[in-house]
Amino acid sequence: MGVIDERRERLELVRECEAATQERMGRLRKRDATAILGGMTCSLVATALAGVPGLTGVFLLEGWQLTCAVTAALAGAATLIAGVQQSVGGPARRSHGDALSTAAHP
């Protein structure tokens, strides 16, 4: 009877770890999607601020100095977001085993 109880306990531990892993992966996916969306938004706005005056001669902000400053800040933010996202690593780049070990030992 002792071996069966031990196996049940181990199975329960595995199930708990898997549930914790699934929960953590869900949070990581949301964070990853938010970072992607944030970086793309910054990049899109920076491109519009720089491109519209180039095509039409009309600045979307007051003058070229402000346009360049805001464009540079947005481009820098997009780069920073992408770099942080890459260094942290999205869930698609993590193995299931890594996620399980993280869930077992937070």
DRENMIPA-260268 format. One record per residue: x, y negated, z of N, C-alpha, C in turn. Coordinates in Angstrom, 3 decimals. Example, Ala and Ser with C-alpha at 12.3 -4.5 7.8 and 13.67 -1.06 7.14 Angstrom:
2
<site><n_px>13.190</n_px><n_py>5.690</n_py><n_pz>7.800</n_pz><ca_px>12.300</ca_px><ca_py>4.500</ca_py><ca_pz>7.800</ca_pz><c_px>13.200</c_px><c_py>3.300</c_py><c_pz>7.800</c_pz></site>
<site><n_px>12.850</n_px><n_py>2.250</n_py><n_pz>7.080</n_pz><ca_px>13.670</ca_px><ca_py>1.060</ca_py><ca_pz>7.140</ca_pz><c_px>12.900</c_px><c_py>-0.030</c_py><c_pz>7.870</c_pz></site>
This chain:
106
<site><n_px>0.818</n_px><n_py>1.197</n_py><n_pz>0.000</n_pz><ca_px>0.000</ca_px><ca_py>0.000</ca_py><ca_pz>0.000</ca_pz><c_px>0.862</c_px><c_py>-1.261</c_py><c_pz>0.000</c_pz></site>
<site><n_px>2.049</n_px><n_py>-1.224</n_py><n_pz>0.599</n_pz><ca_px>2.914</ca_px><ca_py>-2.389</ca_py><ca_pz>0.690</ca_pz><c_px>3.397</c_px><c_py>-2.872</c_py><c_pz>-0.658</c_pz></site>
<site><n_px>3.711</n_px><n_py>-1.935</n_py><n_pz>-1.571</n_pz><ca_px>4.197</ca_px><ca_py>-2.304</ca_py><ca_pz>-2.896</ca_pz><c_px>3.085</c_px><c_py>-3.005</c_py><c_pz>-3.687</c_pz></site>
<site><n_px>1.876</n_px><n_py>-2.516</n_py><n_pz>-3.564</n_pz><ca_px>0.748</ca_px><ca_py>-3.119</ca_py><ca_pz>-4.281</ca_pz><c_px>0.501</c_px><c_py>-4.532</c_py><c_pz>-3.778</c_pz></site>
<site><n_px>0.543</n_px><n_py>-4.733</n_py><n_pz>-2.469</n_pz><ca_px>0.351</ca_px><ca_py>-6.068</ca_py><ca_pz>-1.902</ca_pz><c_px>1.445</c_px><c_py>-7.026</c_py><c_pz>-2.357</c_pz></site>
<site><n_px>2.664</n_px><n_py>-6.520</n_py><n_pz>-2.403</n_pz><ca_px>3.790</ca_px><ca_py>-7.358</ca_py><ca_pz>-2.847</ca_pz><c_px>3.608</c_px><c_py>-7.769</c_py><c_pz>-4.308</c_pz></site>
<site><n_px>3.151</n_px><n_py>-6.848</n_py><n_pz>-5.126</n_pz><ca_px>2.925</ca_px><ca_py>-7.163</ca_py><ca_pz>-6.542</ca_pz><c_px>1.791</c_px><c_py>-8.176</c_py><c_pz>-6.700</c_pz></site>
<site><n_px>0.750</n_px><n_py>-8.037</n_py><n_pz>-5.905</n_pz><ca_px>-0.350</ca_px><ca_py>-8.998</ca_py><ca_pz>-5.956</ca_pz><c_px>0.122</c_px><c_py>-10.390</c_py><c_pz>-5.562</c_pz></site>
<site><n_px>0.952</n_px><n_py>-10.464</n_py><n_pz>-4.542</n_pz><ca_px>1.495</ca_px><ca_py>-11.758</ca_py><ca_pz>-4.118</ca_pz><c_px>2.346</c_px><c_py>-12.378</c_py><c_pz>-5.214</c_pz></site>
<site><n_px>3.171</n_px><n_py>-11.560</n_py><n_pz>-5.855</n_pz><ca_px>4.017</ca_px><ca_py>-12.067</ca_py><ca_pz>-6.943</ca_pz><c_px>3.163</c_px><c_py>-12.542</c_py><c_pz>-8.127</c_pz></site>
<site><n_px>2.136</n_px><n_py>-11.760</n_py><n_pz>-8.437</n_pz><ca_px>1.246</ca_px><ca_py>-12.152</ca_py><ca_pz>-9.525</ca_pz><c_px>0.543</c_px><c_py>-13.464</c_py><c_pz>-9.201</c_pz></site>
<site><n_px>0.107</n_px><n_py>-13.625</n_py><n_pz>-7.978</n_pz><ca_px>-0.539</ca_px><ca_py>-14.870</ca_py><ca_pz>-7.557</ca_pz><c_px>0.435</c_px><c_py>-16.047</c_py><c_pz>-7.670</c_pz></site>
<site><n_px>1.693</n_px><n_py>-15.835</n_py><n_pz>-7.284</n_pz><ca_px>2.714</ca_px><ca_py>-16.883</ca_py><ca_pz>-7.390</ca_pz><c_px>2.938</c_px><c_py>-17.269</c_py><c_pz>-8.851</c_pz></site>
<site><n_px>2.996</n_px><n_py>-16.275</n_py><n_pz>-9.719</n_pz><ca_px>3.178</ca_px><ca_py>-16.547</ca_py><ca_pz>-11.143</ca_pz><c_px>2.000</c_px><c_py>-17.351</c_py><c_pz>-11.679</c_pz></site>
<site><n_px>0.792</n_px><n_py>-16.976</n_py><n_pz>-11.292</n_pz><ca_px>-0.394</ca_px><ca_py>-17.703</ca_py><ca_pz>-11.750</ca_pz><c_px>-0.398</c_px><c_py>-19.143</c_py><c_pz>-11.234</c_pz></site>
<site><n_px>0.012</n_px><n_py>-19.345</n_py><n_pz>-9.997</n_pz><ca_px>0.083</ca_px><ca_py>-20.700</ca_py><ca_pz>-9.444</ca_pz><c_px>1.117</c_px><c_py>-21.530</c_py><c_pz>-10.192</c_pz></site>
<site><n_px>2.263</n_px><n_py>-20.924</n_py><n_pz>-10.480</n_pz><ca_px>3.312</ca_px><ca_py>-21.638</ca_py><ca_pz>-11.222</ca_pz><c_px>2.854</c_px><c_py>-21.977</c_py><c_pz>-12.628</c_pz></site>
<site><n_px>2.142</n_px><n_py>-21.059</n_py><n_pz>-13.262</n_pz><ca_px>1.663</ca_px><ca_py>-21.341</ca_py><ca_pz>-14.608</ca_pz><c_px>0.624</c_px><c_py>-22.457</c_py><c_pz>-14.600</c_pz></site>
<site><n_px>-0.264</n_px><n_py>-22.463</n_py><n_pz>-13.619</n_pz><ca_px>-1.258</ca_px><ca_py>-23.536</ca_py><ca_pz>-13.520</ca_pz><c_px>-0.572</c_px><c_py>-24.874</c_py><c_pz>-13.291</c_pz></site>
<site><n_px>0.440</n_px><n_py>-24.894</n_py><n_pz>-12.417</n_pz><ca_px>1.180</ca_px><ca_py>-26.135</ca_py><ca_pz>-12.170</ca_pz><c_px>1.909</c_px><c_py>-26.584</c_py><c_pz>-13.429</c_pz></site>
<site><n_px>2.427</n_px><n_py>-25.629</n_py><n_pz>-14.185</n_pz><ca_px>3.130</ca_px><ca_py>-25.946</ca_py><ca_pz>-15.430</ca_pz><c_px>2.180</c_px><c_py>-26.559</c_py><c_pz>-16.447</c_pz></site>
<site><n_px>0.997</n_px><n_py>-25.980</n_py><n_pz>-16.592</n_pz><ca_px>0.026</ca_px><ca_py>-26.507</ca_py><ca_pz>-17.540</ca_pz><c_px>-0.381</c_px><c_py>-27.933</c_py><c_pz>-17.164</c_pz></site>
<site><n_px>-0.543</n_px><n_py>-28.176</n_py><n_pz>-15.875</n_pz><ca_px>-0.895</ca_px><ca_py>-29.517</ca_py><ca_pz>-15.408</ca_pz><c_px>0.225</c_px><c_py>-30.510</c_py><c_pz>-15.705</c_pz></site>
<site><n_px>1.450</n_px><n_py>-30.098</n_py><n_pz>-15.423</n_pz><ca_px>2.609</ca_px><ca_py>-30.968</ca_py><ca_pz>-15.679</ca_pz><c_px>2.783</c_px><c_py>-31.232</c_py><c_pz>-17.174</c_pz></site>
<site><n_px>2.587</n_px><n_py>-30.212</n_py><n_pz>-17.999</n_pz><ca_px>2.718</ca_px><ca_py>-30.387</ca_py><ca_pz>-19.444</ca_pz><c_px>1.660</c_px><c_py>-31.355</c_py><c_pz>-19.966</c_pz></site>
<site><n_px>0.467</n_px><n_py>-31.307</n_py><n_pz>-19.405</n_pz><ca_px>-0.575</ca_px><ca_py>-32.256</ca_py><ca_pz>-19.798</ca_pz><c_px>-0.181</c_px><c_py>-33.683</c_py><c_pz>-19.490</c_pz></site>
<site><n_px>0.390</n_px><n_py>-33.893</n_py><n_pz>-18.293</n_pz><ca_px>0.845</ca_px><ca_py>-35.246</ca_py><ca_pz>-17.934</ca_pz><c_px>1.984</c_px><c_py>-35.691</c_py><c_pz>-18.845</c_pz></site>
<site><n_px>2.900</n_px><n_py>-34.779</n_py><n_pz>-19.157</n_pz><ca_px>4.027</ca_px><ca_py>-35.127</ca_py><ca_pz>-20.030</ca_pz><c_px>3.544</c_px><c_py>-35.471</c_py><c_pz>-21.435</c_pz></site>
<site><n_px>2.557</n_px><n_py>-34.735</n_py><n_pz>-21.936</n_pz><ca_px>2.025</ca_px><ca_py>-35.035</ca_py><ca_pz>-23.272</ca_pz><c_px>1.392</c_px><c_py>-36.425</c_py><c_pz>-23.307</c_pz></site>
<site><n_px>0.654</n_px><n_py>-36.767</n_py><n_pz>-22.253</n_pz><ca_px>0.036</ca_px><ca_py>-38.095</ca_py><ca_pz>-22.192</ca_pz><c_px>1.100</c_px><c_py>-39.183</c_py><c_pz>-22.156</c_pz></site>
<site><n_px>2.130</n_px><n_py>-38.980</n_py><n_pz>-21.343</n_pz><ca_px>3.200</ca_px><ca_py>-39.976</ca_py><ca_pz>-21.250</ca_pz><c_px>3.928</c_px><c_py>-40.102</c_py><c_pz>-22.577</c_pz></site>
<site><n_px>4.176</n_px><n_py>-38.968</n_py><n_pz>-23.233</n_pz><ca_px>4.861</ca_px><ca_py>-38.970</ca_py><ca_pz>-24.521</ca_pz><c_px>4.041</c_px><c_py>-39.725</c_py><c_pz>-25.562</c_pz></site>
<site><n_px>2.732</n_px><n_py>-39.457</n_py><n_pz>-25.600</n_pz><ca_px>1.857</ca_px><ca_py>-40.141</ca_py><ca_pz>-26.559</ca_pz><c_px>1.808</c_px><c_py>-41.640</c_py><c_pz>-26.285</c_pz></site>
<site><n_px>1.790</n_px><n_py>-42.026</n_py><n_pz>-25.016</n_pz><ca_px>1.775</ca_px><ca_py>-43.444</ca_py><ca_pz>-24.657</ca_pz><c_px>3.060</c_px><c_py>-44.125</c_py><c_pz>-25.109</c_pz></site>
<site><n_px>4.191</n_px><n_py>-43.465</n_py><n_pz>-24.921</n_pz><ca_px>5.473</ca_px><ca_py>-44.039</ca_py><ca_pz>-25.351</ca_pz><c_px>5.526</c_px><c_py>-44.186</c_py><c_pz>-26.866</c_pz></site>
<site><n_px>5.054</n_px><n_py>-43.186</n_py><n_pz>-27.575</n_pz><ca_px>5.046</ca_px><ca_py>-43.255</ca_py><ca_pz>-29.036</ca_pz><c_px>4.166</c_px><c_py>-44.413</c_py><c_pz>-29.502</c_pz></site>
<site><n_px>2.981</n_px><n_py>-44.505</n_py><n_pz>-28.934</n_pz><ca_px>2.059</ca_px><ca_py>-45.578</ca_py><ca_pz>-29.319</ca_pz><c_px>2.626</c_px><c_py>-46.954</c_py><c_pz>-28.978</c_pz></site>
<site><n_px>3.240</n_px><n_py>-47.090</n_py><n_pz>-27.811</n_pz><ca_px>3.837</ca_px><ca_py>-48.362</ca_py><ca_pz>-27.412</ca_pz><c_px>4.967</c_px><c_py>-48.783</c_py><c_pz>-28.334</c_pz></site>
<site><n_px>5.847</n_px><n_py>-47.842</n_py><n_pz>-28.658</n_pz><ca_px>6.954</ca_px><ca_py>-48.136</ca_py><ca_pz>-29.557</ca_pz><c_px>6.487</c_px><c_py>-48.492</c_py><c_pz>-30.957</c_pz></site>
<site><n_px>5.500</n_px><n_py>-47.760</n_py><n_pz>-31.433</n_pz><ca_px>4.964</ca_px><ca_py>-48.054</ca_py><ca_pz>-32.772</ca_pz><c_px>4.280</c_px><c_py>-49.416</c_py><c_pz>-32.809</c_pz></site>
<site><n_px>3.570</n_px><n_py>-49.762</n_py><n_pz>-31.753</n_pz><ca_px>2.899</ca_px><ca_py>-51.062</ca_py><ca_pz>-31.700</ca_pz><c_px>3.919</c_px><c_py>-52.196</c_py><c_pz>-31.714</c_pz></site>
<site><n_px>4.946</n_px><n_py>-52.068</n_py><n_pz>-30.880</n_pz><ca_px>5.999</ca_px><ca_py>-53.100</ca_py><ca_pz>-30.858</ca_pz><c_px>6.653</c_px><c_py>-53.238</c_py><c_pz>-32.225</c_pz></site>
<site><n_px>6.956</n_px><n_py>-52.122</n_py><n_pz>-32.840</n_pz><ca_px>7.603</ca_px><ca_py>-52.140</ca_py><ca_pz>-34.149</ca_pz><c_px>6.694</c_px><c_py>-52.736</c_py><c_pz>-35.220</c_pz></site>
<site><n_px>5.414</n_px><n_py>-52.382</n_py><n_pz>-35.185</n_pz><ca_px>4.461</ca_px><ca_py>-52.899</ca_py><ca_pz>-36.161</ca_pz><c_px>4.307</c_px><c_py>-54.412</c_py><c_pz>-36.044</c_pz></site>
<site><n_px>4.167</n_px><n_py>-54.910</n_py><n_pz>-34.835</n_pz><ca_px>4.001</ca_px><ca_py>-56.357</ca_py><ca_pz>-34.642</ca_pz><c_px>5.277</c_px><c_py>-57.094</c_py><c_pz>-35.048</c_pz></site>
<site><n_px>6.438</n_px><n_py>-56.543</n_py><n_pz>-34.691</n_pz><ca_px>7.709</ca_px><ca_py>-57.169</ca_py><ca_pz>-35.079</ca_pz><c_px>7.841</c_px><c_py>-57.224</c_py><c_pz>-36.598</c_pz></site>
<site><n_px>7.448</n_px><n_py>-56.146</n_py><n_pz>-37.262</n_pz><ca_px>7.510</ca_px><ca_py>-56.113</ca_py><ca_pz>-38.724</ca_pz><c_px>6.584</c_px><c_py>-57.156</c_py><c_pz>-39.337</c_pz></site>
<site><n_px>5.381</n_px><n_py>-57.282</n_py><n_pz>-38.786</n_pz><ca_px>4.434</ca_px><ca_py>-58.278</ca_py><ca_pz>-39.301</ca_pz><c_px>4.960</c_px><c_py>-59.694</c_py><c_pz>-39.084</c_pz></site>
<site><n_px>5.511</n_px><n_py>-59.945</n_py><n_pz>-37.892</n_pz><ca_px>6.029</ca_px><ca_py>-61.286</ca_py><ca_pz>-37.607</ca_pz><c_px>7.174</c_px><c_py>-61.665</c_py><c_pz>-38.533</c_pz></site>
<site><n_px>7.983</n_px><n_py>-60.688</n_py><n_pz>-38.891</n_pz><ca_px>9.113</ca_px><ca_py>-60.974</ca_py><ca_pz>-39.782</ca_pz><c_px>8.708</c_px><c_py>-60.937</c_py><c_pz>-41.251</c_pz></site>
<site><n_px>7.780</n_px><n_py>-60.059</n_py><n_pz>-41.599</n_pz><ca_px>7.441</ca_px><ca_py>-59.859</ca_py><ca_pz>-43.007</ca_pz><c_px>6.500</c_px><c_py>-60.890</c_py><c_pz>-43.588</c_pz></site>
<site><n_px>5.522</n_px><n_py>-61.323</n_py><n_pz>-42.833</n_pz><ca_px>4.542</ca_px><ca_py>-62.287</ca_py><ca_pz>-43.365</ca_pz><c_px>5.219</c_px><c_py>-63.587</c_py><c_pz>-43.789</c_pz></site>
<site><n_px>6.078</n_px><n_py>-64.179</n_py><n_pz>-42.965</n_pz><ca_px>6.757</ca_px><ca_py>-65.399</ca_py><ca_pz>-43.429</ca_pz><c_px>7.657</c_px><c_py>-65.153</c_py><c_pz>-44.639</c_pz></site>
<site><n_px>8.227</n_px><n_py>-63.973</n_py><n_pz>-44.695</n_pz><ca_px>9.069</ca_px><ca_py>-63.660</ca_py><ca_pz>-45.850</ca_pz><c_px>8.282</c_px><c_py>-63.602</c_py><c_pz>-47.149</c_pz></site>
<site><n_px>7.052</n_px><n_py>-63.127</n_py><n_pz>-47.053</n_pz><ca_px>6.219</ca_px><ca_py>-63.013</ca_py><ca_pz>-48.261</ca_pz><c_px>5.451</c_px><c_py>-64.286</c_py><c_pz>-48.584</c_pz></site>
<site><n_px>4.965</n_px><n_py>-64.961</n_py><n_pz>-47.551</n_pz><ca_px>4.067</ca_px><ca_py>-66.099</ca_py><ca_pz>-47.791</ca_pz><c_px>4.691</c_px><c_py>-67.454</c_py><c_pz>-47.487</c_pz></site>
<site><n_px>5.736</n_px><n_py>-67.462</n_py><n_pz>-46.702</n_pz><ca_px>6.331</ca_px><ca_py>-68.733</ca_py><ca_pz>-46.292</ca_pz><c_px>5.607</c_px><c_py>-69.357</c_py><c_pz>-45.112</c_pz></site>
<site><n_px>4.601</n_px><n_py>-68.678</n_py><n_pz>-44.570</n_pz><ca_px>3.822</ca_px><ca_py>-69.191</ca_py><ca_pz>-43.443</ca_pz><c_px>4.191</c_px><c_py>-68.391</c_py><c_pz>-42.192</c_pz></site>
<site><n_px>4.648</n_px><n_py>-69.108</n_py><n_pz>-41.165</n_pz><ca_px>5.005</ca_px><ca_py>-68.441</ca_py><ca_pz>-39.910</ca_pz><c_px>3.753</c_px><c_py>-68.152</c_py><c_pz>-39.097</c_pz></site>
<site><n_px>3.687</n_px><n_py>-66.978</n_py><n_pz>-38.514</n_pz><ca_px>2.546</ca_px><ca_py>-66.618</ca_py><ca_pz>-37.666</ca_pz><c_px>2.653</c_px><c_py>-67.278</c_py><c_pz>-36.294</c_pz></site>
<site><n_px>3.858</n_px><n_py>-67.632</n_py><n_pz>-35.904</n_pz><ca_px>4.105</ca_px><ca_py>-68.380</ca_py><ca_pz>-34.667</ca_pz><c_px>4.652</c_px><c_py>-69.740</c_py><c_pz>-35.055</c_pz></site>
<site><n_px>4.838</n_px><n_py>-70.604</n_py><n_pz>-34.079</n_pz><ca_px>5.304</ca_px><ca_py>-71.956</ca_py><ca_pz>-34.378</ca_pz><c_px>6.811</c_px><c_py>-71.977</c_py><c_pz>-34.648</c_pz></site>
<site><n_px>7.190</n_px><n_py>-72.033</n_py><n_pz>-35.896</n_pz><ca_px>8.587</ca_px><ca_py>-72.190</ca_py><ca_pz>-36.278</ca_pz><c_px>9.355</c_px><c_py>-70.875</c_py><c_pz>-36.335</c_pz></site>
<site><n_px>10.485</n_px><n_py>-70.945</n_py><n_pz>-36.992</n_pz><ca_px>11.279</ca_px><ca_py>-69.752</ca_py><ca_pz>-37.192</ca_pz><c_px>11.998</c_px><c_py>-69.320</c_py><c_pz>-35.917</c_pz></site>
<site><n_px>12.352</n_px><n_py>-70.266</n_py><n_pz>-35.022</n_pz><ca_px>13.064</ca_px><ca_py>-69.877</ca_py><ca_pz>-33.805</ca_pz><c_px>12.194</c_px><c_py>-68.982</c_py><c_pz>-32.919</c_pz></site>
<site><n_px>10.961</n_px><n_py>-69.391</n_py><n_pz>-32.693</n_pz><ca_px>10.054</ca_px><ca_py>-68.600</ca_py><ca_pz>-31.871</ca_pz><c_px>9.731</c_px><c_py>-67.272</c_py><c_pz>-32.550</c_pz></site>
<site><n_px>9.520</n_px><n_py>-67.314</n_py><n_pz>-33.852</n_pz><ca_px>9.235</ca_px><ca_py>-66.085</ca_py><ca_pz>-34.603</ca_pz><c_px>10.390</c_px><c_py>-65.099</c_py><c_pz>-34.466</c_pz></site>
<site><n_px>11.621</n_px><n_py>-65.592</n_py><n_pz>-34.625</n_pz><ca_px>12.787</ca_px><ca_py>-64.714</ca_py><ca_pz>-34.515</ca_pz><c_px>12.952</c_px><c_py>-64.177</c_py><c_pz>-33.091</c_pz></site>
<site><n_px>12.721</n_px><n_py>-65.029</n_py><n_pz>-32.103</n_pz><ca_px>12.874</ca_px><ca_py>-64.596</ca_py><ca_pz>-30.711</ca_pz><c_px>11.857</c_px><c_py>-63.511</c_py><c_pz>-30.349</c_pz></site>
<site><n_px>10.605</n_px><n_py>-63.722</n_py><n_pz>-30.713</n_pz><ca_px>9.562</ca_px><ca_py>-62.737</ca_py><ca_pz>-30.401</ca_pz><c_px>9.795</c_px><c_py>-61.447</c_py><c_pz>-31.190</c_pz></site>
<site><n_px>10.172</n_px><n_py>-61.581</n_py><n_pz>-32.448</n_pz><ca_px>10.456</ca_px><ca_py>-60.400</ca_py><ca_pz>-33.272</ca_pz><c_px>11.610</c_px><c_py>-59.594</c_py><c_pz>-32.680</c_pz></site>
<site><n_px>12.651</n_px><n_py>-60.268</n_py><n_pz>-32.258</n_pz><ca_px>13.798</ca_px><ca_py>-59.579</ca_py><ca_pz>-31.657</ca_pz><c_px>13.404</c_px><c_py>-58.889</c_py><c_pz>-30.352</c_pz></site>
<site><n_px>12.602</n_px><n_py>-59.568</n_py><n_pz>-29.543</n_pz><ca_px>12.168</ca_px><ca_py>-58.959</ca_py><ca_pz>-28.280</ca_pz><c_px>11.323</c_px><c_py>-57.714</c_py><c_pz>-28.530</c_pz></site>
<site><n_px>10.421</n_px><n_py>-57.786</n_py><n_pz>-29.481</n_pz><ca_px>9.581</ca_px><ca_py>-56.625</ca_py><ca_pz>-29.801</ca_pz><c_px>10.401</c_px><c_py>-55.480</c_py><c_pz>-30.393</c_pz></site>
<site><n_px>11.334</n_px><n_py>-55.806</n_py><n_pz>-31.269</n_pz><ca_px>12.194</ca_px><ca_py>-54.767</ca_py><ca_pz>-31.845</ca_pz><c_px>13.052</c_px><c_py>-54.125</c_py><c_pz>-30.753</c_pz></site>
<site><n_px>13.546</n_px><n_py>-54.939</n_py><n_pz>-29.837</n_pz><ca_px>14.316</ca_px><ca_py>-54.397</ca_py><ca_pz>-28.716</ca_pz><c_px>13.480</c_px><c_py>-53.507</c_py><c_pz>-27.821</c_pz></site>
<site><n_px>12.247</n_px><n_py>-53.921</n_py><n_pz>-27.561</n_pz><ca_px>11.346</ca_px><ca_py>-53.103</ca_py><ca_pz>-26.741</ca_pz><c_px>11.061</c_px><c_py>-51.771</c_py><c_pz>-27.424</c_pz></site>
<site><n_px>10.825</n_px><n_py>-51.784</n_py><n_pz>-28.733</n_pz><ca_px>10.575</ca_px><ca_py>-50.543</ca_py><ca_pz>-29.468</ca_pz><c_px>11.782</c_px><c_py>-49.612</c_py><c_pz>-29.386</c_pz></site>
<site><n_px>12.983</n_px><n_py>-50.176</n_py><n_pz>-29.510</n_pz><ca_px>14.200</ca_px><ca_py>-49.381</ca_py><ca_pz>-29.414</ca_pz><c_px>14.374</c_px><c_py>-48.801</c_py><c_pz>-28.019</c_pz></site>
<site><n_px>14.132</n_px><n_py>-49.609</n_py><n_pz>-27.010</n_pz><ca_px>14.251</ca_px><ca_py>-49.156</ca_py><ca_pz>-25.624</ca_pz><c_px>13.249</c_px><c_py>-48.041</c_py><c_pz>-25.329</c_pz></site>
<site><n_px>12.023</n_px><n_py>-48.212</n_py><n_pz>-25.758</n_pz><ca_px>10.999</ca_px><ca_py>-47.186</ca_py><ca_pz>-25.543</ca_pz><c_px>11.406</c_px><c_py>-45.877</c_py><c_pz>-26.213</c_pz></site>
<site><n_px>11.871</n_px><n_py>-45.957</n_py><n_pz>-27.452</n_pz><ca_px>12.293</ca_px><ca_py>-44.748</ca_py><ca_pz>-28.169</ca_pz><c_px>13.475</c_px><c_py>-44.077</c_py><c_pz>-27.474</c_pz></site>
<site><n_px>14.422</n_px><n_py>-44.873</n_py><n_pz>-27.002</n_pz><ca_px>15.585</ca_px><ca_py>-44.312</ca_py><ca_pz>-26.319</ca_pz><c_px>15.222</c_px><c_py>-43.620</c_py><c_pz>-25.018</c_pz></site>
<site><n_px>14.365</n_px><n_py>-44.245</n_py><n_pz>-24.248</n_pz><ca_px>13.932</ca_px><ca_py>-43.637</ca_py><ca_pz>-22.980</ca_pz><c_px>13.153</c_px><c_py>-42.362</c_py><c_pz>-23.262</c_pz></site>
<site><n_px>12.301</n_px><n_py>-42.402</n_py><n_pz>-24.255</n_pz><ca_px>11.520</ca_px><ca_py>-41.219</ca_py><ca_pz>-24.602</ca_pz><c_px>12.435</c_px><c_py>-40.066</c_py><c_pz>-25.016</c_pz></site>
<site><n_px>13.453</n_px><n_py>-40.351</n_py><n_pz>-25.798</n_pz><ca_px>14.386</ca_px><ca_py>-39.310</ca_py><ca_pz>-26.225</ca_pz><c_px>15.205</c_px><c_py>-38.770</c_py><c_pz>-25.057</c_pz></site>
<site><n_px>15.618</n_px><n_py>-39.650</n_py><n_pz>-24.155</n_pz><ca_px>16.449</ca_px><ca_py>-39.189</ca_py><ca_pz>-23.040</ca_pz><c_px>15.652</c_px><c_py>-38.372</c_py><c_pz>-22.037</c_pz></site>
<site><n_px>14.389</n_px><n_py>-38.725</n_py><n_pz>-21.842</n_pz><ca_px>13.542</ca_px><ca_py>-37.967</ca_py><ca_pz>-20.930</ca_pz><c_px>13.113</c_px><c_py>-36.667</c_py><c_pz>-21.584</c_pz></site>
<site><n_px>12.830</n_px><n_py>-36.727</n_py><n_pz>-22.852</n_pz><ca_px>12.423</ca_px><ca_py>-35.542</ca_py><ca_pz>-23.594</ca_pz><c_px>10.939</c_px><c_py>-35.304</c_py><c_pz>-23.499</c_pz></site>
<site><n_px>10.313</n_px><n_py>-35.172</n_py><n_pz>-24.648</n_pz><ca_px>8.888</ca_px><ca_py>-34.903</ca_py><ca_pz>-24.681</ca_pz><c_px>8.609</c_px><c_py>-33.434</c_py><c_pz>-24.458</c_pz></site>
<site><n_px>7.378</n_px><n_py>-33.084</n_py><n_pz>-24.157</n_pz><ca_px>7.031</ca_px><ca_py>-31.697</ca_py><ca_pz>-23.885</ca_pz><c_px>7.274</c_px><c_py>-30.777</c_py><c_pz>-25.071</c_pz></site>
<site><n_px>7.215</n_px><n_py>-31.317</n_py><n_pz>-26.282</n_pz><ca_px>7.451</ca_px><ca_py>-30.482</ca_py><ca_pz>-27.456</ca_pz><c_px>8.904</c_px><c_py>-30.025</c_py><c_pz>-27.526</c_pz></site>
<site><n_px>9.804</n_px><n_py>-30.778</n_py><n_pz>-26.873</n_pz><ca_px>11.223</ca_px><ca_py>-30.433</ca_py><ca_pz>-26.898</ca_pz><c_px>11.650</c_px><c_py>-29.618</c_py><c_pz>-25.687</c_pz></site>
<site><n_px>10.731</n_px><n_py>-29.368</n_py><n_pz>-24.782</n_pz><ca_px>11.064</ca_px><ca_py>-28.586</ca_py><ca_pz>-23.596</ca_pz><c_px>10.600</c_px><c_py>-27.157</c_py><c_pz>-23.777</c_pz></site>
<site><n_px>11.370</n_px><n_py>-26.241</n_py><n_pz>-23.259</n_pz><ca_px>10.945</ca_px><ca_py>-24.853</ca_py><ca_pz>-23.345</ca_pz><c_px>9.949</c_px><c_py>-24.554</c_py><c_pz>-22.241</c_pz></site>
<site><n_px>9.148</n_px><n_py>-23.538</n_py><n_pz>-22.459</n_pz><ca_px>8.156</ca_px><ca_py>-23.137</ca_py><ca_pz>-21.464</ca_pz><c_px>8.850</c_px><c_py>-22.704</c_py><c_pz>-20.176</c_pz></site>
<site><n_px>10.008</n_px><n_py>-22.078</n_py><n_pz>-20.304</n_pz><ca_px>10.770</ca_px><ca_py>-21.644</ca_py><ca_pz>-19.126</ca_pz><c_px>11.250</c_px><c_py>-22.810</c_py><c_pz>-18.288</c_pz></site>
<site><n_px>11.682</n_px><n_py>-23.898</n_py><n_pz>-18.944</n_pz><ca_px>12.096</ca_px><ca_py>-25.096</ca_py><ca_pz>-18.215</ca_pz><c_px>10.930</c_px><c_py>-25.664</c_py><c_pz>-17.438</c_pz></site>
<site><n_px>9.776</n_px><n_py>-25.711</n_py><n_pz>-18.070</n_pz><ca_px>8.596</ca_px><ca_py>-26.243</ca_py><ca_pz>-17.415</ca_pz><c_px>8.183</c_px><c_py>-25.368</c_py><c_pz>-16.242</c_pz></site>
<site><n_px>8.294</n_px><n_py>-24.052</n_py><n_pz>-16.404</n_pz><ca_px>7.962</ca_px><ca_py>-23.150</ca_py><ca_pz>-15.291</ca_pz><c_px>8.896</c_px><c_py>-23.355</c_py><c_pz>-14.114</c_pz></site>
<site><n_px>10.200</n_px><n_py>-23.492</n_py><n_pz>-14.390</n_pz><ca_px>11.145</ca_px><ca_py>-23.667</ca_py><ca_pz>-13.284</ca_pz><c_px>10.915</c_px><c_py>-25.012</c_py><c_pz>-12.597</c_pz></site>
<site><n_px>10.525</n_px><n_py>-26.029</n_py><n_pz>-13.352</n_pz><ca_px>10.226</ca_px><ca_py>-27.324</ca_py><ca_pz>-12.766</ca_pz><c_px>8.990</c_px><c_py>-27.238</c_py><c_pz>-11.877</c_pz></site>
<site><n_px>7.994</n_px><n_py>-26.484</n_py><n_pz>-12.344</n_pz><ca_px>6.767</ca_px><ca_py>-26.335</ca_py><ca_pz>-11.561</ca_pz><c_px>7.033</c_px><c_py>-25.544</c_py><c_pz>-10.278</c_pz></site>
<site><n_px>7.921</n_px><n_py>-24.574</n_py><n_pz>-10.357</n_pz><ca_px>8.209</ca_px><ca_py>-23.758</ca_py><ca_pz>-9.187</ca_pz><c_px>9.063</c_px><c_py>-24.495</c_py><c_pz>-8.176</c_pz></site>
<site><n_px>9.879</n_px><n_py>-25.439</n_py><n_pz>-8.667</n_pz><ca_px>10.794</ca_px><ca_py>-26.176</ca_py><ca_pz>-7.788</ca_pz><c_px>10.715</c_px><c_py>-27.666</c_py><c_pz>-8.098</c_pz></site>
<site><n_px>9.595</n_px><n_py>-28.342</n_py><n_pz>-7.734</n_pz><ca_px>9.436</ca_px><ca_py>-29.770</ca_py><ca_pz>-8.103</ca_pz><c_px>10.443</c_px><c_py>-30.668</c_py><c_pz>-7.423</c_pz></site>
